[in-house]
Amino acid sequence: MTAVTPCSAARRRRLDPFGPLGFGGASLGNMFDAIDDQTADDTLSAAWASGVRHFDTAPVYGRGLGELRFGHFLRRQPRADYQVSTKVGRIVRASFTPSSSQVDTSQGPGAAETSIFTEALPFRVDVDYGYDAALRSVEGSMIRLGLDFLDIVYVHDLGSDHLGDEWRRHFTVAESGAFRALAELRDQGVIGAWGLGNNVLAPQILAMEHADPDILHISGRYTLLDQTALDDLLPRAHEAGIPVVIGGPYNSGILAGSHRYDYHAASPDLLAARDRISTLCAEFDVDIRSVALQFATAHPAVAMVMPGTKHPRFAAENAERMTDPIPEGLWSALASAGCISPESPIPQLV
């Protein structure tokens, strides 16, 4: 394992001033459990007080609820002091409006992505990667957020995990649709950058071959339990100078005390793997959550890690975990035990 130095690519500098820790917003769309608006606002306030200045959301999070909550908070902050990202590929519609959806989210692929949100807003979410849909989605997000400029817009969940075997067809639609629309909006100064946001790797690798994304957001694929992004995505992005944002550093909570992995109940094997890591962390008197966050940020392609939470205390603790001292011996022990790849870069020791 080797220590790493920062990537100097011009595109990455867009994120550097805002620090290595962001806020992932699925939780504030009432993912799994509902919270009230005041708790959501208090959580964002705690994150802000801890120094977080990058906030990520999406229309699908609570069918618009997440964006409304982020907008309520962010509109009260100086606009130059933070970045906000949202996503396209899903259109939030009133239930009576005609649908041009290419996927029936109530029954087909994509249904699960709305079912995990509790007490969501009473709207429909349709999957659409077309040009006009992307423009409409950006407009809807701006209205819900109350902002006239979006720093980053990702093409959301364009992969087999949400779209099944049809994902390549949707990718083709996105190439001439959402990709083109977002590039035009970037060039017009309506948004700052565009990219892809996924839980699977193939669409992002394909996008680097067929398009020119400014940034990539990958969730759950570079963590203490899954380093598959290390094989191809991260080296390729680093070589191209494309910054990568790591979402889901706790793998839906399994690395933070829950029994969920990738939005589902974790298998016994995954729980056992988590427990082996926890035991090693305990031997070095280090919180596994600190190790998870710092591990994800150590690769030179990674610009930021974005854990999510719906509790003010945990928002503050995430910032503290980013600076917890971690003995070099723990990294070696994790590699020796086969918990992390020996090729994984480790954080710089201070």
C-alpha positions as CSV (number, residue, x, y, z in Angstrom):
1,M,0.0,0.0,0.0
2,T,1.2,3.5,-0.8
3,A,0.4,6.9,0.4
4,V,-1.2,9.2,-2.2
5,T,-0.8,12.8,-3.3
6,P,-3.6,15.0,-4.6
7,C,-4.6,14.9,-8.3
8,S,-3.8,18.2,-10.0
9,A,-6.3,17.9,-12.9
10,A,-8.1,21.2,-13.7
11,R,-11.5,19.6,-13.4
12,R,-10.9,18.4,-9.9
13,R,-10.2,22.0,-8.7
14,R,-13.9,22.7,-9.0
15,L,-14.4,20.7,-5.8
16,D,-11.2,21.3,-3.8
17,P,-12.3,24.5,-2.1
18,F,-15.2,22.7,-0.5
19,G,-13.3,20.1,1.3
20,P,-13.2,16.3,1.3
21,L,-16.6,15.8,3.1
22,G,-20.0,16.3,1.6
23,F,-23.6,15.4,2.6
24,G,-25.5,12.7,0.8
25,G,-29.2,13.5,0.6
26,A,-31.2,10.3,0.2
27,S,-31.7,10.2,3.9
28,L,-33.6,13.5,3.9
29,G,-36.1,12.1,1.4
30,N,-37.2,9.8,4.3
31,M,-35.2,6.8,3.1
32,F,-36.4,3.8,5.1
33,D,-37.7,6.0,8.0
34,A,-39.6,9.3,8.1
35,I,-38.4,12.4,9.9
36,D,-40.1,15.8,10.2
37,D,-39.0,18.9,8.4
38,Q,-37.5,20.4,11.6
39,T,-35.2,17.4,12.1
40,A,-34.1,17.6,8.5
41,D,-33.3,21.3,8.9
42,D,-31.4,20.7,12.1
43,T,-29.4,17.9,10.4
44,L,-28.4,20.2,7.6
45,S,-27.6,23.0,10.1
46,A,-25.3,20.6,12.0
47,A,-23.6,19.5,8.8
48,W,-23.0,23.2,7.9
49,A,-21.7,24.0,11.4
50,S,-19.2,21.2,11.0
51,G,-17.8,22.7,7.8
52,V,-19.7,20.7,5.1
53,R,-20.3,22.9,2.0
54,H,-21.2,20.3,-0.6
55,F,-24.8,18.9,-0.6
56,D,-26.2,16.2,-2.9
57,T,-29.8,15.4,-3.6
58,A,-32.1,14.1,-6.4
59,P,-35.7,14.4,-7.5
60,V,-36.4,10.7,-6.7
61,Y,-35.5,11.2,-3.0
62,G,-39.0,11.3,-1.4
63,R,-40.4,12.2,-4.9
64,G,-39.3,15.8,-4.5
65,L,-39.3,16.0,-0.7
66,G,-35.5,15.9,-0.4
67,E,-35.0,18.8,-2.8
68,L,-37.6,20.9,-1.0
69,R,-35.8,20.3,2.3
70,F,-32.4,21.1,0.9
71,G,-33.8,24.2,-0.7
72,H,-35.4,25.4,2.5
73,F,-32.0,25.3,4.2
74,L,-29.6,26.3,1.4
75,R,-31.6,29.4,0.4
76,R,-30.7,30.9,3.7
77,Q,-27.0,30.5,3.2
78,P,-24.7,32.7,1.1
79,R,-24.8,31.1,-2.4
80,A,-21.1,31.5,-3.1
81,D,-20.3,29.5,0.0
82,Y,-21.6,26.0,-1.0
83,Q,-22.1,23.6,-3.9
84,V,-25.3,21.7,-4.6
85,S,-25.7,18.7,-6.9
86,T,-28.9,17.0,-8.1
87,K,-29.8,14.5,-10.8
88,V,-31.8,13.9,-14.0
89,G,-33.2,10.7,-15.4
90,R,-36.3,10.7,-13.2
91,I,-39.2,13.2,-13.6
92,V,-41.4,14.1,-10.7
93,R,-45.0,14.5,-12.0
94,A,-48.4,15.1,-10.5
95,S,-50.3,11.8,-10.8
96,F,-52.9,13.2,-13.3
97,T,-50.3,14.4,-15.9
98,P,-49.7,12.4,-19.0
99,S,-46.5,10.2,-18.9
100,S,-43.9,9.8,-21.6
101,S,-42.0,7.5,-19.3
102,Q,-39.9,4.8,-20.9
103,V,-40.2,2.7,-17.7
104,D,-43.3,2.1,-15.6
105,T,-41.9,2.8,-12.2
106,S,-45.0,1.5,-10.4
107,Q,-44.4,-2.0,-11.7
108,G,-41.2,-2.5,-13.8
109,P,-37.6,-1.6,-13.3
110,G,-37.1,1.4,-11.1
111,A,-40.0,0.6,-8.8
112,A,-37.8,-0.2,-5.8
113,E,-36.1,3.2,-5.9
114,T,-39.3,5.0,-4.8
115,S,-40.5,2.3,-2.5
116,I,-37.7,2.8,0.0
117,F,-38.9,6.3,0.8
118,T,-41.4,6.6,3.6
119,E,-44.1,9.3,3.6
120,A,-42.9,10.7,0.3
121,L,-44.7,13.5,-1.5
122,P,-47.9,12.4,-3.4
123,F,-46.3,12.5,-6.9
124,R,-45.3,10.0,-9.5
125,V,-41.7,9.4,-10.6
126,D,-41.1,8.4,-14.3
127,V,-37.9,7.3,-15.7
128,D,-36.8,9.3,-18.8
129,Y,-33.3,10.0,-20.1
130,G,-34.4,12.0,-23.1
131,Y,-33.2,15.5,-24.0
132,D,-36.5,17.3,-23.2
133,A,-36.9,15.3,-20.0
134,A,-33.5,16.4,-18.8
135,L,-34.3,20.1,-19.3
136,R,-37.6,19.7,-17.6
137,S,-36.0,17.8,-14.7
138,V,-33.4,20.6,-14.2
139,E,-36.1,23.2,-14.2
140,G,-38.1,21.2,-11.7
141,S,-35.1,20.8,-9.4
142,M,-34.4,24.5,-9.5
143,I,-37.9,25.3,-8.6
144,R,-37.9,22.9,-5.6
145,L,-34.5,24.1,-4.5
146,G,-35.3,27.7,-5.1
147,L,-32.0,28.2,-6.9
148,D,-31.2,29.5,-10.4
149,F,-27.8,27.8,-10.7
150,L,-26.8,24.1,-10.0
151,D,-23.2,23.3,-9.4
152,I,-23.4,19.7,-10.6
153,V,-26.1,17.7,-12.3
154,Y,-25.7,13.9,-12.6
155,V,-27.5,11.5,-14.9
156,H,-29.0,9.2,-12.2
157,D,-29.0,5.4,-11.9
158,L,-28.4,4.6,-15.6
159,G,-27.5,1.0,-14.9
160,S,-28.6,-2.6,-14.6
161,D,-29.4,-2.3,-10.9
162,H,-32.4,-0.1,-11.6
163,L,-33.1,-0.7,-15.3
164,G,-32.3,-4.4,-15.7
165,D,-31.3,-5.7,-19.1
166,E,-32.7,-2.5,-20.7
167,W,-30.0,-0.3,-19.3
168,R,-27.9,-0.2,-22.5
169,R,-31.0,0.9,-24.5
170,H,-31.5,3.7,-22.0
171,F,-27.8,4.6,-22.2
172,T,-28.2,5.1,-25.9
173,V,-31.1,7.4,-25.3
174,A,-29.1,9.3,-22.7
175,E,-26.1,9.8,-25.1
176,S,-28.2,12.0,-27.4
177,G,-30.6,13.1,-24.7
178,A,-29.6,13.8,-21.1
179,F,-25.8,13.9,-21.8
180,R,-26.3,16.4,-24.6
181,A,-28.8,18.5,-22.7
182,L,-26.5,18.8,-19.6
183,A,-23.4,19.6,-21.7
184,E,-25.4,22.4,-23.3
185,L,-26.6,23.7,-20.0
186,R,-23.0,23.7,-18.7
187,D,-21.8,25.6,-21.7
188,Q,-24.5,28.1,-21.2
189,G,-23.6,28.6,-17.6
190,V,-26.9,27.3,-16.2
191,I,-25.1,24.5,-14.4
192,G,-21.5,24.2,-13.5
193,A,-20.7,20.6,-14.4
194,W,-22.4,17.3,-15.4
195,G,-21.6,13.6,-14.8
196,L,-23.1,10.3,-13.8
197,G,-24.4,9.1,-10.5
198,N,-24.6,5.3,-10.1
199,N,-24.3,2.3,-7.8
200,V,-22.8,0.2,-10.5
201,L,-19.6,0.7,-12.5
202,A,-20.4,-0.2,-16.1
203,P,-22.4,2.9,-17.1
204,Q,-19.6,5.2,-15.8
205,I,-16.9,3.4,-17.6
206,L,-19.0,3.4,-20.8
207,A,-19.6,7.2,-20.4
208,M,-15.9,7.9,-20.2
209,E,-15.5,6.0,-23.5
210,H,-18.5,7.6,-25.3
211,A,-18.9,11.0,-23.7
212,D,-16.9,13.6,-21.7
213,P,-18.4,13.8,-18.2
214,D,-16.9,16.4,-15.9
215,I,-17.3,14.3,-12.7
216,L,-18.5,10.9,-11.6
217,H,-20.4,9.9,-8.5
218,I,-20.2,6.2,-7.5
219,S,-21.9,4.8,-4.4
220,G,-21.0,1.7,-2.5
221,R,-18.2,0.5,-4.8
222,Y,-15.2,1.9,-3.0
223,T,-15.7,1.0,0.6
224,L,-14.2,-1.3,3.3
225,L,-16.5,-4.0,2.0
226,D,-16.3,-3.4,-1.8
227,Q,-13.3,-2.1,-3.7
228,T,-14.4,-3.1,-7.2
229,A,-14.0,0.6,-8.4
230,L,-10.3,0.1,-7.7
231,D,-9.8,-2.2,-10.7
232,D,-10.9,0.0,-13.6
233,L,-13.1,3.0,-12.8
234,L,-10.8,4.9,-10.4
235,P,-7.5,4.4,-12.4
236,R,-9.3,5.4,-15.6
237,A,-10.9,8.5,-14.0
238,H,-7.6,9.5,-12.5
239,E,-5.8,9.3,-15.8
240,A,-8.5,11.3,-17.5
241,G,-8.5,14.0,-14.7
242,I,-12.1,13.3,-13.9
243,P,-12.9,13.8,-10.1
244,V,-14.8,11.0,-8.4
245,V,-17.3,11.5,-5.6
246,I,-17.8,8.5,-3.3
247,G,-21.3,8.1,-2.0
248,G,-22.5,5.4,0.3
249,P,-19.2,5.0,2.2
250,Y,-21.1,3.0,4.9
251,N,-22.7,0.8,2.3
252,S,-26.3,1.8,3.3
253,G,-25.4,1.6,7.0
254,I,-23.8,-1.8,7.5
255,L,-20.5,0.0,8.3
256,A,-22.3,2.3,10.7
257,G,-24.1,-0.2,12.8
258,S,-27.2,-1.3,10.8
259,H,-27.9,-4.5,9.0
260,R,-28.5,-3.0,5.5
261,Y,-26.2,-3.3,2.6
262,D,-27.0,-1.6,-0.7
263,Y,-30.5,-0.8,0.5
264,H,-31.3,-4.4,1.4
265,A,-30.9,-6.7,4.4
266,A,-27.2,-7.7,4.5
267,S,-26.3,-11.4,4.0
268,P,-24.6,-13.4,6.8
269,D,-21.4,-13.3,4.8
270,L,-21.4,-9.5,4.6
271,L,-22.2,-9.2,8.3
272,A,-19.3,-11.5,9.1
273,A,-17.0,-9.5,6.9
274,R,-18.1,-6.3,8.7
275,D,-17.6,-7.9,12.1
276,R,-14.0,-8.9,11.1
277,I,-13.2,-5.3,10.2
278,S,-14.9,-4.0,13.4
279,T,-12.8,-6.4,15.5
280,L,-9.5,-5.2,13.9
281,C,-10.6,-1.5,14.4
282,A,-11.4,-2.2,18.0
283,E,-7.9,-3.7,18.5
284,F,-6.5,-0.4,17.4
285,D,-9.1,1.6,19.4
286,V,-10.5,3.2,16.2
287,D,-14.1,3.6,15.2
288,I,-15.0,1.7,12.1
289,R,-16.9,4.7,10.7
290,S,-13.7,6.8,10.8
291,V,-11.8,4.1,9.0
292,A,-14.6,3.8,6.4
293,L,-14.6,7.6,5.6
294,Q,-10.9,8.0,5.5
295,F,-10.3,4.9,3.4
296,A,-12.7,6.2,0.7
297,T,-11.0,9.5,0.4
298,A,-7.4,8.2,0.0
299,H,-7.4,7.3,-3.6
300,P,-6.0,10.1,-5.8
301,A,-9.1,10.1,-8.1
302,V,-11.4,10.8,-5.2
303,A,-12.4,14.4,-4.6
304,M,-14.9,13.9,-1.9
305,V,-16.8,11.3,0.2
306,M,-20.5,11.9,1.0
307,P,-22.1,10.0,3.8
308,G,-25.8,10.6,4.6
309,T,-27.7,10.9,7.8
310,K,-31.0,12.2,9.1
311,H,-29.8,13.0,12.6
312,P,-27.9,16.2,13.7
313,R,-25.5,14.4,16.0
314,F,-24.4,12.0,13.3
315,A,-23.9,14.9,10.9
316,A,-21.5,16.5,13.3
317,E,-19.8,13.2,14.1
318,N,-19.1,12.5,10.4
319,A,-16.8,15.6,10.3
320,E,-15.0,14.5,13.4
321,R,-14.4,11.1,12.0
322,M,-12.6,12.6,9.0
323,T,-9.8,13.7,11.3
324,D,-9.6,10.8,13.8
325,P,-6.1,9.5,14.0
326,I,-5.7,6.0,12.5
327,P,-2.5,4.0,13.2
328,E,-0.7,2.9,10.1
329,G,-0.7,-0.6,11.6
330,L,-4.5,-0.9,11.2
331,W,-4.2,-0.4,7.4
332,S,-1.6,-3.1,7.2
333,A,-3.8,-5.4,9.4
334,L,-6.8,-4.8,7.2
335,A,-4.8,-5.7,4.1
336,S,-3.2,-8.8,5.7
337,A,-6.6,-10.0,6.7
338,G,-7.9,-9.6,3.2
339,C,-10.4,-6.9,4.2
340,I,-9.0,-4.3,1.8
341,S,-7.0,-4.7,-1.3
342,P,-3.2,-4.3,-0.8
343,E,-3.4,-2.0,-3.9
344,S,-5.7,0.4,-2.1
345,P,-4.0,3.7,-1.3
346,I,-3.9,4.7,2.4
347,P,-4.5,8.1,3.8
348,Q,-1.4,10.4,4.2
349,L,-0.1,10.1,7.7
350,V,0.2,13.5,9.5
